[in-house]
Amino acid sequence: MSDGKYQMISIEEALEKILSYCEVLEPEEKPILDCLGQVLAKDIYSTIDIPPLDNSAMDGYAVQAESTRNASRSSPVILAVVGDIPAGSVPKGEVKPGTAMRIMTGAPLPMGADAVVRFEDTDKTERSQSPGNLSQIAILCPAEKGLNVRAMGEDIAKGMLALERGRPLGPSEIGVLASLGHTTAPVIRRPIVSVLATGDELIAVAQPLPPGKIHNSNTYTIASQVLRYGGIPKILGIAPDSIDAVNEKIDEGLD
């Protein structure tokens, strides 16, 4: 109060004043799916490169870019197909000048290759109609080094700060933790918020409504707000209009 009148403050000032009384809760280690919406309690550094190897961003042919120089649809460059690299496999052999390897999205780039020409820029569709004609492939456009290649560590490099302390964990952050091999994460625990309704006129929602009474709806409105913003509501029920009854419920909530 000031001069017998209330002193008005802004919402921001009120929030700052309230938060000055709040302390950060203790951390807990939880399975990553259970951490959604919670705040990370410590920095997470990557112990691996993501992706772990240079790999293909497209289905196509791994080549040396130099081998495709001047290629066009009117004057394609013909390369010998010397291998096939499915996703999840380890390349065998090497791509040399004038050769190519069929490669699927996510598969590691073979030794010697520095670009990937997508299927759409080759005559694979036409050749597939004659299975005996797949030992060669026509490249219909030139490729530059790095074309359709995801470099090792391009997303997250080994030793890099992947997620910083204090960051709320959403679906994308949970995905990052999983990509780094984390099954659990250190997070600030959710606050437990006791919700107490008071008043002789109140009656539990599940009970029949006698004359002069109203259902205890505010408890569920407030508990829903607590859930929405990441807390754990603890419903204490209804305290009648008695100091002793209210104090007893408050003690229960603080226990």
Order of alpha helices (4+ residues) and beta strands (2+ residues): alpha-beta-beta-beta-beta-beta-beta-beta-alpha-beta-beta-beta-alpha-beta-beta-beta-beta-alpha-beta-alpha
